[in-house]
Amino acid sequence: MVSEVPDSDRELPSQQRSRAASHAGLAPDTVAAALDRLGGHISEFDQRLLIECPFDHYVRRLDPYPAIASYSHISPAVKEIGRIISERVGERGLERYHQGVMLTLILRSMARLQATNLPEDIKSLFADNFSRIARNIVRDADSPGFYLYPNFSKELAICTLRLIPAGVQKVELNGLPRRYFLTIRSRTLLGSLSFLAFHLGGIKPLYEMHTDSRDPKAMVLFHPAGWAQFYARVARLLEMNPGVKGLFGSSWFFDPALERISPELAYLRTMVTENGGRLIYLRPCSQTSREDALMYSAKRRKAFGEGQYVPTEYLVAWPRRALIDWAGRASSMGPGPAVPRHEHSPVMSGQDGARPKERPASHPSGKEVTRG
Ligand SMILES: CC(C)(COP(=O)(O)OP(=O)(O)OC[C@H]1O[C@@H](n2cnc3c(N)ncnc32)[C@H](O)[C@@H]1OP(=O)(O)O)[C@@H](O)C(=O)NCCC(=O)NCCS
């Protein structure tokens, strides 16, 4: 769940928003030309590396990844090839190599995507993400260290079509991690287990949702209508994939304590819990996740400082039938996805759904993170 970006790669949400508007489609020729240039850079590190270990070799080791796995999964074969490359060209060379792998994958996935039966809007979100990722590589926009594991894992998983952009969140095929069962509170254990067994129908395969703070077009959709649109897309994916039992995600922002401190975020939990999904306590947040929770909110920072709020991670799980039924009800309410009851009004007034406000300029780090 956690993938941290070096400080200089983080940016203010206002910058995210302006970048969100600026991604035009990227032509395959442009990607291919960038790949050639990258090959030239890598040859400066080691003339024979790409002859003995072309990008395709690495790509072929990504292909047998299990169908149900986290985006952060790395196989021993990929670790090994990374070790060998790093020994030959150092970490900076390995990063260039990983960039080449990403561009190779983007070229392949741009073509493959058209042959999939994914809905057109998801294909177009993939195209946006490919553009964003390729552009960052072409412009060398990321700080040293980003193209090393685990930092670039989410973007790699997008390029392999494993992590599916669906709007405000991205989803992958995964299962509930077993470690979650160790943390469920004993007084809710029976109820939670029976929900997972009888309502969800098992702990895998499920779609797992993730926030991707590096994707500005996704982050501007962080409002009730954006989430409704996302859940409607997941419902569609579930309909197309009858074997997938539902959706889950975990975050500080599902915490019921926010009802008291940040009531405008309560919709994140109630959209699920009032429509057949369940909330399950996991644990107090890790340090990085606590930083996420406190980053943009003076109120949460104050409450935390006064001992009134401890950022806590909760799981939400939404069984497929209940989610599909919700989407049916929502679409019958009008042309767009329904706005949930607990709407946070300011974000609803933007014509394109983008929030009209600027974030507070003085949050603790002034930086963006990519976690979730
Ligand atoms: C998750 C996240 C996108 C939610 O953002 P959000 O919808 O703006 O909600 P937040 O409560 O965080 O908003 C921060 C501040 O902006 C204010 N705000 C929110 N919407 C506003 C609006 N429309 N107009 C004016 N101010 C607004 C809030 O009041 C809050 O300040 P306060 O709590 O001191 O009052 C944001 O907190 C974030 O990017 N966090 C870091 C990354 C992260 O947590 N990722 C998820 C990991 S699982």
The ligand as a Gaussian input file, in Angstrom:
#p B3LYP/6-31G(d) Opt

LIG

0 1
 C       -7.192000      12.309000       0.843000
 C       -7.277000      13.768000       0.404000
 C       -7.193000      13.859000      -1.120000
 C       -8.617000      14.336000       0.888000
 O       -8.625000      15.708000       0.552000
 P       -9.911000      16.645000       0.795000
 O      -11.094000      16.018000       0.149000
 O       -9.534000      17.997000       0.407000
 O      -10.196000      16.567000       2.356000
 P       -9.286000      17.085000       3.541000
 O      -10.094000      16.945000       4.788000
 O       -7.965000      16.413000       3.557000
 O       -9.129000      18.632000       3.227000
 C       -8.046000      19.384000       3.797000
 C       -8.514000      20.765000       4.136000
 O       -9.125000      21.418000       3.027000
 C      -10.384000      21.951000       3.445000
 N      -11.370000      21.784000       2.370000
 C      -11.845000      20.622000       1.880000
 N      -12.691000      20.881000       0.886000
 C      -12.751000      22.227000       0.754000
 C      -13.433000      23.105000      -0.108000
 N      -14.232000      22.646000      -1.054000
 N      -13.250000      24.426000       0.029000
 C      -12.423000      24.917000       0.974000
 N      -11.733000      24.117000       1.808000
 C      -11.894000      22.792000       1.704000
 C      -10.838000      21.133000       4.620000
 O      -11.680000      21.910000       5.448000
 C       -9.543000      20.731000       5.249000
 O       -9.074000      21.647000       6.183000
 P       -9.483000      21.511000       7.735000
 O       -9.625000      20.047000       8.034000
 O       -8.390000      22.162000       8.497000
 O      -10.802000      22.215000       7.847000
 C       -6.132000      14.621000       1.020000
 O       -6.271000      14.666000       2.424000
 C       -4.773000      14.095000       0.660000
 O       -4.317000      14.228000      -0.461000
 N       -4.053000      13.494000       1.646000
 C       -2.712000      13.012000       1.447000
 C       -2.648000      11.740000       0.596000
 C       -3.519000      10.628000       1.116000
 O       -3.993000      10.631000       2.222000
 N       -3.747000       9.623000       0.271000
 C       -4.576000       8.498000       0.607000
 C       -3.785000       7.441000       1.238000
 S       -4.765000       6.027000       1.615000

